[in-house]
């Protein structure tokens, strides 16, 4: 099975390289384009901006769009430290249910409006009440008020251990209260302004530096172009022709061609990839409501072989969704589900499915067909038949709406265990798409919420419970790979798909 997997994966990588090299520039000796301080930066993005409205938008791969035109109340450094942003200082009360933030003076939005505590409060509330995928992060927020012109008070119904981290992301983005149409015309206090006339939505976004920006230390360029590439071939062509100074990749299979074109690779553990076995109550697929079926799914995966075949070994096999640096991580759990098709078949039979199970899974163009085939064939050896459901433009909405009982995906390994809980485990978590409630999970979450030594122990117990109950079937932790051209460098950010915009800079 390992030999077959490797052969198919190599063939797929070769096909990608041939496709990327057909047509295009006739130049043969160019090196990756460079940048100089005060010059311009060309960014390659593998995800388009969904909306510029901070109350509706996503983060992850879209973070660079938002960081270009907006500021956040707090910032997070590349190594995960919380730092000042629009708020110069901040502190909790003794109960950790009121966070007070003191805003800096003299900050203006690109429309000339001044930053006020009232504007900041309105932005936080808009995110909590909006349709952003992770609006649930602020479900504990009872009120946000301007105590005075420069002071914001966020009151919680109960402690939220990750609130400060969330305020470094889109939950902390502050937009101008005078913005007429923030979905298409962002008005922020950030380092750059979107040039609508020069931009082509869905393709290219032109940004120019603000002369009156309050923090010149993060404003490395006079202009930035963000180019969106809709598929892996487009990204590969852009790298081959040196059309960008920075880009993240669709797959590590693109790395050899990028390095051959003169780009430097930067690696960092970013996320886990595998399956979210979301239908833990058997609502969509009755079989998945049986824990032994979900455990069988885990035994059916040869993680080492898949890592080598799909990611060329750039990562580590894993059976847990919590990052290595979190309090929840338990090294002993990594061997919980060794590859064992016979054990998988036994568990299926014990669960009442001696002839195996059928699981419908969405198939998209984002996941190469060869990858789907590898995993599907492997699962079939354990009597688990994957049925492909070809999906279109409504994919993400259908996914978050719980249409499928299991699906292959990748999620960030967040810096804090609580962030992972709120991202993928909590009843209202975006990626607990069936919104399953488990009393054991919630009891452990309450212990985590209130901090202290017991919180770390509870995080480990939660991790063990999720692994034993097989809520997920992780395959590996994969390295996030970004590349920079000559004259440009970047520092990867812990637990994020892309670096901070200010950590992409000229050498």
N, C-alpha and C positions, 0 to 999 in steps of 0.2 A: 504493500500500500504506500509506503514511504517513497519507493522508487517511482511509482506511477505519479504521485502527487508532484514530486520534484520535476519530473519530465514535463507535465502539463504546465506548471508554473513558468518554467524556463521558456517554453514555447509561447506562452502568453506575453511574457516580457519582450521576447524577440519581435513578436508581431507589433507590439506597441512601439518599439524603436523604429521598425520599418515604416509604420504609419507616420510617425513624427518626422521622419527624414524625407518623406516624399514631397517634392515641390518646395515652394518657399524661396528663401534667399539663396543666391548662388555664391555668396561670399564663403571662402574656405578658411580664413585664418583669423577671424575676429575673436576678441576676448570679451568677457562680460563687461557691460557698460559700467562706468564709474560715476561717483558723485563727489562734489567738493562742498565745503562749508559755505552755506549761503546759496548753493546751486539748487538743483531740482532732484527729486527722488521719484523713481518709477516703481510702483508696487504691483506685484502680481497677486491677485486674490482668487481663491478657488470657490468662494461663496459671494453672491451678490448681496447688497444691503437690502433687507426685506422692507424696511421703512426707516425714514430718518426721525420719526417721532419717538422720543425717548420713553414715552409712556406705553409704547406698543412694541418696541424693538427687542431683538435678541442680542446676545453677546457672543462669546466663543469666537468663531472665525470672523464675525462682524465687528469685533472690538475696534479694529483700526479705523473703520469708517467713523464710529462715534468719537473716538479719541481725537480725531482730526478737527472736529468742529465743536465738540462739547468738552466741558470739564466735569469732573466728578467731585462729590463732597470730600472724599478721601481718595488716596492713591495706594496702589500696592506695587512694591518694588519687584524686580525680577525674581528675587529669592523669597518672596512672600511676606515681606514686612509691610505693615500698614504705615503710611506716611501722610503728611498733610496734603490736602488738595485745596478746594475752595474753602474748606475749614482749616484754620491754622492750628487750633487746639480742640480737643474733645475729651469728655470724661463721662463715666457712668455714675449714678448714685449708688448707695450701698446695696440696694435691692437689685441692681442691674436691670431695672425696668424703665429707667429714663436716661437717655443719652443726650447730652447737651453739646452742641457744636458751635464754636465761635468762628464766624466767617471773616475772611480777610477784607480789608477796605480797598476801595478803588478799582474793583473788578467791574467791567462792563461787558454786555453782550455785543455781538457784531452789529446789532441795529441801534446801538447807542444807549440802550436802557441799562441802568445800573443794577448790579446784583444786590438783592435784598434777602433778608431771612424769609420774608413772605413768599418770594419767588421760589426759593429753595424748598420751602415747606410744600408749596403747591406741586412741585415736580415730584417729590417723594410720594405724595398722596396719589398723584396721577398714575404713577407706576404701580402702586399697590392696587388701585382700582381699575387698571387698564387690562389689556388683553395680551401683555407680554407673556411669553412662554413660562417664565419663572416668576410671575407676579406673586405666586404663593410664598416666595421667600419672605415677603413682608406681611404675611397673614397675621402675625403677632402684633403688628403695629395698630394701636388703638387710636392715636392722634399724632399729628405733627403740627406744631404751632411756632409762630414767630414770637419769642419772648420779648425781643426788642428788634431794632433794625438789623442787627448783625448776629443775633443768637437764635438758633433753631433748637427746639426740644422735641425729641422723638420719644413718645411714651408707648410702652409695650404692655400687653396683657400678661406676659410671662417672659422670662429671659430668652434671648435668642443669641446663642454663642457665636454666630457668624455674621451678625448685623454689620459690624465694621467692615468685614470683607465684602459684603453685598454692596455697601456704599462706595466701594472702589469700582463697581461694575455699573450696569445700566440702571440699577435701583438708585444709584447716587448721581446719575446724570441730571444736570440742571439746564433747562431750556428757558429762553426768554418768554415771559408771560404775554408779550405782544406778538409772538409768531402767529401769522395768519393760517399757514398750512404747513405745520412741522413735518408732516409725512413726506412731503416732496421738497420743502424749502427749509432746511434746518437753520435755526438761529440760536447759537450758543455763545459761550464765552471762551471757547477753545482757541487753539493756536492758529487755526486756518479757517478760511471761509470757502464754501462751495461755490464755484463759478458755474451757475446753471447754464449760461449761454454756451460755454465751451464744453460742457459735459454731455454725454449721451447715456441717459439712464439705461441700466441693464448691460452696459458695455464699458464706459469710461467715465471717471469722475475727476474733474480738475479742481484743485484746491490751491489757494494763494495765502501766503502768510499774512497775519494781521500785524500791522505796524505798532499797535498799542497793546499788544498782548502782555499780560502781567508777569509771565514767567518765561523770559527769553532763554533760560537754560535748557528748556525742552524743545525749543523751536530751532531745529538744525537746518532747515531748508527754506528757501524763498517760495518754492512751489512743490506740490506733490501731485502726481497722477496715480490714481488707483485703477488698474485695468482688471476687469473681471473676465476670467476664462471659464467658459461654461462646461468644459470637459477636460479629461486628462490630455487628449491630443492637442488641444489649444494651448494648455499650459506648457506642454513639451515643446511645441513650436516656438513659443515666446522665449523659452530658455535657450533653445538652439540658436535663435536669431538675436540673442542678447537684447531683448526688448524691455527687460526689467532689471532693476538693481537689487530688488528683494522679492522673494516669493516663498510661499509654503507650497507643499507638493500634494498631489492627489494620492500618491503611493511612493514608497521607497524604490519601486522598480524604475522610477524616473531619475533616480540619483546618479547612476553611471553616466547618462547622457548629459545631465546638468554639470557634473564635474568635468566631463570632456569639453564642455563649452566654456570652462573657465570659472565656474561658480564654486564657492566654498560652502560646505555643508555644516550645519550646526544641529547637534542632536540633543534631545532632552526627553525624559519620560513624560508623556502628556496624558494619555488616556488608555483605557482598556477596550479591547474589541472582543466581541463574542455575541451571545444571544441574551436578550431580555425575555425571560419566560414569564410573561406578564399575566397570563390567565390562570392565576394560582387558585381560583375558585371554580374553574371549569365552565365559565359563562359562554365563551366562544367555542372552545374545544374541551369537551368533557374530560378527555384523557389528561390534559394538563392540570386539572384540578387534583390529580393524584401525585403526592410527593415522590413516590417511587418512579413515576414516569419522568418527572423532572430530573431526578437523580440519574436515571438511565440515560437521559440526554447528555448529562455531564460525562458519564463513563464512555459515551460513544465518540468523544472528541480526542483525537491524537494531537494534543496541543503543540508539542515540539515539532512534529512534521508540518503542521499548518503554519507555524511561525516561520519555519525555514522556507516553505514553499511560497507563501504570500508576501512576507515581509523581509525575505532574504536574511532572516535571523536577527533583524534589528528590533529586539525586544526581549521579553521574558515570559514564559508560560505562567499562567496564573489561574486560580479558581476563585479569586476574591476581587471585589470591585473597589475596595479601599486602597488608597495609595500607600506606598512603603513608608512614607514619612509621617503618616497619620497614627494617632493613638490606637486606632482600630486594627491595624495590620497585625497579622499573626502568621509568621513564617511556616508554622506547622500545618497550616491549612492548605498550603500550596500543593501538597501531595494527597489531598482528600479524594480526588477523582482521577486516579491513573487510567490511562486508556485501556479499556477492557470490554470489548463487544459482547463477550459471553456473559459478563456480569450485567451488562445493560439488558440483554435479552431475558435474563432471569428476573430482573426487577420488573420488566414489562409484564411478564407472565404472572408474577405475584400481584401486580396491580389489576389483573383481569384482562390483559391484552397479549395473550400468547402468540398471536399472529402479527403483532406489531401495531404501530400507530401511524396515522397520517396527519401531518401538520402543514397547514397552508401558511406560506410565508411570502411577504411582498418582495418582489424583485425589481430593482431600479437600475438605471444606467450608471448610477454613482458607484455601485459595486460591480466590478468586472464580472462578466458571465463566467469566466474561467474560475474565479474564486467561488462563486455560487456552486458550480459543478463539483469542485473539490470537496466542499463541505457536504453537499447533498449525497455524493457517492459514499463518503465516509459514514454518514449517519445511516445510510441504507444497509451497511454491514451489520448494524445493530437493530435492524427491523424498524427503523424510524424513517418513514418516507416523507421527504419534503416536496410539497406541491407549490410550484411558482405561481404567484398572482402578479401579473404584469401591471404596474401602476403608472399613473401619470402625474399631472400637476397638483393633484390633491393629496399626494402621498403623505406629507408631514401632518396635515390636518387629520387624515384618516388614521395615521399612526397614533397621534396623541388622543384621538377619539376612541381608541381601543378596538379598532376593526379586526386586528389580528391577535391571536393568542400568544404568538412568539415571533420574534423578528431579530434579524442580525443587525447589530448596531455597535457604535462606539460612544462612550461617554468619558468626559474629563475625570481624571483622578484628582479631586479637589485637594487643596492644602489642609483642610480641616475635615475631620470625620463628620461633623454636623452638616457641613455643606453637602457631602455625599448623601447623607440621610435625606436632606431636603430636596436634593436633585432627583433621587431615584427611588426612595423608600417610603417617605411620609405619605399618608393617605391622600394629600393634595399635591404630591410631587408631580411635576410634569411627566416624568418617565415611569411613574407607577400608573400606567395608562388605564388600568382597570380600577384604580383607586381602592385596592385591597387593604383592608384593615386587619392587622394581626395584633391581638392583645399583648403578646410577648414583645413584639417590636415596639409598641407604644409605651410599655412599662420601662423598657431599656432606654428609649428616647427621653423619657422624663428624667431619668437619672443623668443622662448626658447633658440635658438642658441646664441643669443647675450647677454644673461645674464641679471643681475640686477633684481629688484623687479618684473618687468613685466614678466620675464621668469617664475617665480613661478605661476603667475596668468594664463599665457598661458598654463602651464602644467596642471593645474586644468581644464581649458576649453577643452584641448585636451582629457583628461580623460572622461569628461562629454560627449563630442561629440562621442567618440568611444563607450561608453556605450549606448547612445541613438541610434546610428546607428547599434548597435549590431554586431560589427566586430568580437566579441568573445562571447562565452558563458561560462565564468568561473563557476566552481562549488564551489571550496573552495581553500583557502590557506592551504597548508599542511605542517606540521612539517617535516623537514628533520631529520632523525634519524640515528645517527652513534653509534656504540658500541665499547667499549674498554675492553680488558681483564685485569685480575689482573696484576698490575705493569705497566700499560700503561694508559695514559690519553690523551685527545684531546679537543681542543676548536673549536667549529663550527665557520665557517666564514659567515658573513652576505651575503645573496644572492647567496651563492654557495652550490653546492651539496656535496662537500667534503671540509675538512679543508685544510689550508696550510700544506705542508709536515712537516715544522718545528714546527707546532703546535700539532703534534703527538709526544709525548715524554714520557720517562720513569718517573714514579712517584718516 
